[in-house]
């Protein structure tokens, strides 16, 4: 069985791609072939060599796709390279060869903690994409003009039906949607994916995208903080914490594992896989959050949620 996965990265995130790839290969040895596609934005030759070394070590294939070869398809004046990297995943149906009918897109800030075979074998023939419900409230949905009862997924892990995207010309619909918002779609690619595909999204178990809030808040706190009317059950969130398939190191209050002082409970996993890469021994980065962000993080990390939340409402309203 063959698996196709895609990352999108600039040079700053090349190390994190390497860490994620190691975890992918370590936990998915049952796949006969794993083909990795990296949409790259000026990744250095040395870092490309490191990524190629990892794939060669596990007898997997890697393909670099230069983002400059298709970023003009956005037809927008997007100067922020982070935005360009994010929007790149919208063009996978034409960037990847037509023989690839589905693909798993993975954000770089991740660890694959278990086999992806169950996810890969899901039937999505009637869906454009499958993903995990994000922690967003009604205001986010209103900003992209979708029904409040519609699913809204996090774009950090996506099982994409490329065949359906091609047949229904989804890329052009993405471009039209972005143009309608003058290139300023709320949540960038994620807002675009949800705004265009919301009628045919398959919601997955949260274990397929275990985001940081799952580990730092209970269900009631998540719903209160993000102003959600409903979310996954306690049982589902518990499984996402105890048996995550895809660990997504979204920033939240605890920061990310490569930042000094990170308090994520699974930060050691990142270090474990980092030690298996050519970047072994790389120093952690300084915490460059603003003073206000650090104060908020301190409050939520050191006080009961209710107290921290009340203080932040008073101070930062």
N, C-alpha and C positions, 0 to 999 in steps of 0.2 A: 504493500500500500504506500502511495506517495502523498506527501504533504507539501503544500505550498504556503509560505508565509511571507509577509512583507513588513519591512520597517521603513521609516522615513527619518533621515538624520542629517544634521550638519556635523562639522568637525568636533564641536563641543560635546556632542552626545555620542561620539563614536565608541568611547569606553563603555557607556551604558548599553549600547547595542551588543557589544562583545559579551558583557555579563549576561544579558538576557539570552543571547544565542547559546552560551554554555549551558544555562539552565534548561533551555529548550532541548538541546541535544542529549543532555544527561537523563532527562525524564521522558524521552520519546524514542527510545532505542528500538521499539517494536516496528517503527516505520521503516520500510525498505529504503525509501528515498525521502530526503527532506531538501526541498529547493528553497533557498532564501533569496529574496529580492530586496535590495536596499535602494530606495530612492535617495540619492545622496546630493547634498548641497555643499560642494567644495570640501569633501573629506580629504585629508592629506594623504599622500602616497604611503607614508609610514603606517597610518591608521588603517588604510585599506589592506596593507600587507598583514597587519595583525588580524583583521577580520578574516582574511583569506586563510591565514594560518590555522585559525580555530576551525573553520569548515573542513580544511584538509585533514586535520587531526581526527575529526569524527567521520570522515568520508562523506561529507555533505557538500552540496553545490551552492555557490554564491554568485549572484549577478548584480552588478552595480548599474543603476539607471540614473544618468545625469539629469538632475532637475531642470537644468538650463535648456534641455532639449524640448521641454513641453510646458514650461511655466507661462509662456506667452498665451497659452490657451485660456488662461483666466480672463484675458482681455481687460485687465484691471491694472491700475498703477499701485501695485502692492510692494512697498519698499522694505517692509519688515521681513527678514529672512525666516523668522519663526513662523509667521503667518503663511509664508510660501510653503514651508515644509508641511504645515498642517493641512493646507488645501490640496497638497499633492495627491493624497489618498483618494480624492474625488475622481482622479483620472486613470485609475487602475485598469478599467475595462479596455482602454485603448493602448495603454503603456505596456501591459502584459500581453503576450502572444495569445491568439484566439483559442488555442488548445487548452488554455487554463480557464475552466468554467467557474471555479470558485477559489477563494483564497482567504486565509486568516490574516487580518491586519493586526499588528501588535505595536503599541507604543514602546518607546525605548526604555522608559522608566519602569521596568517590570522584571519580574521573575516568573518563569513558568515552572510551577511547583508539582505538576503531575502530568499524566498523559493527556494529549489533546485529541485522542482517537474518538472518544464519545462525542465531543463537539464536532469534529470533522465529519462524522458520519450522520449528523442530523440532517433531516430532509428539509431543505429550505427552498424547494422548487417553486413554492407559491409566495415566497417572500423575497424582497430586495436585499435584506440584511438581517442579521440576528445580533443582538447585543444585550447588555445588562442595563437596567433602568438606572438612570443617574439621580443624584440627590439634588434635584432642582424643583423649585416651586412654580406656581402658576404664572408669575411674572415673566419667567424665562420663556414659557410657551407663548405667552401673549406677544412677546417681542419678535417672534418669528411667525406669528399669526396662525398657530395651529390650535385645534380644539383642545380644551383643557383636559379632556378624557383620553387624549392620544398618548401613546407611549413616547417617552423621551429617553434615549439611550446615551450612554457615555461612549465616545468614539475611540477610546483607548484600546479596545479589543472588539473586533468586528469579524463576523463570519459573513463574507460578501458573496452574493450570487452574481458573478460577473456575466454569466450567460444572459440573465434577465436584464442586467444593466445594458448590455449591448443591444438586445432585441428591442428594448423600449427607449433607447437613446437617452439614458439617464444623465450622461455627461452634459448634454445640451440643456437639460432641465436644471442641472446644478448651476451652469453659467447664467441662465436666465434669472434664477433665484438670487444669485450673488449680485447681478447687475441691478435687480429691482431694489436692492438695499445699498446701492452705490458702493459696493465692495466692503461694506461695514456690517456684515452679518454678526449678530450677537453670538458669541461662542464660536466664531469662525467656521471651520469645517464641520464641527459638531452641530451647530445651528443649521447649517445647510443640509446635512444628512437628515436631520430630524424634520426640517421644514419640507423637504422634497419627498422623502420616503415614508412619512409617518403612517400612511394607510396600510403599508405592507411590511411591518417590522415584527420580527419574532423576538419576544422577550425571553431571555435566558435566566437560568438560576444565577444568583449573585456570586457563586463560587467561581464563575468564569470571568469575573472582573472584581476582585476583592479590593475595593478602594480603601484608602486610609481611614475615612470616617467609620468604617465597619469595626476597626480595631480600637478606636478612641472614644466612641460613643455607643450607648445602647440604642435600641430601636426608637424609644420614646424621645430620646435626646436628638437623634438624627431628624426625626419628623418635626420636632419643635424648632431646632436651629435652622433647618432649611425650609420651614413652613410647608411641609408636605401634608396632604390630606390622607394619604395612604402610602404604604411601601411594602417591601418584602416582610414576611412573617419573622418572628423571633427565631423559629426553628431554621428557616432558610439562612438568615444572617449568621446564626451560630455555626452552621455547616460551612459557610463562606469563610469564617474565621478559623475554624478548626481544620478544615480540609480544602484550602483554596487551590484551584487549578491555576489561576492567573492572579498574581499579586501585583497590584498597580500602585506604585508609590506616588500617589497624588500628594501635593504639598501639605495641606491642612496645617494643624498646629504643631505637629511633631517634626516637620521638615523631612528631608529625604536622606537616605542612608549615606550618600557621599558628602553630606554637609556635616561639619563639626557640630557635635551636640545633638545629633538626631536621636529622637526618642521613640521612633517607630519600633513596636515590639518584634518585628521581623527584620530589623536592620542588619542583624548578624548574617542572615541568609545572603544579602547582597555581598557582604565582605567575603563570605565563603566562596561564592562563585567568582568574585573579583580575583581572589588568590589563584584561581585556575586559569586566568587570562594573561596575555602578555603585559597587561597593565598592573600586574601584581606589584604591590609596594607603593602605588600612587597615593600621595597624601590626600586627605579629605579637604574639601574646599571650605573657605570661610563663609560664615552665615551673613549673607548680604541683604537680608530682609530689613525693611525700614524699622525705625524705633517703635512706631505704632504697632506694626505687625508682631514684633517681638514681645511687646507688652501684652497684646491679646493672647498670644501663644502661652506666655507665662501664666496668665490668669486661668486659662482653660486646662493647662497641664498641672496646676498646683491647687486649684480650688474646686469644690463640688460644682458640677455643671450648672446647677440652678443659680448659685451665687455668681459664678463667672459670667453667665449669660445676662443676669440682671445688671451687673456692673457695666458690661459692654454696651448694653442698651442705653444706659444713662449717660455714659461718657462719649460714646461714638454715634449717638443717634443723629 
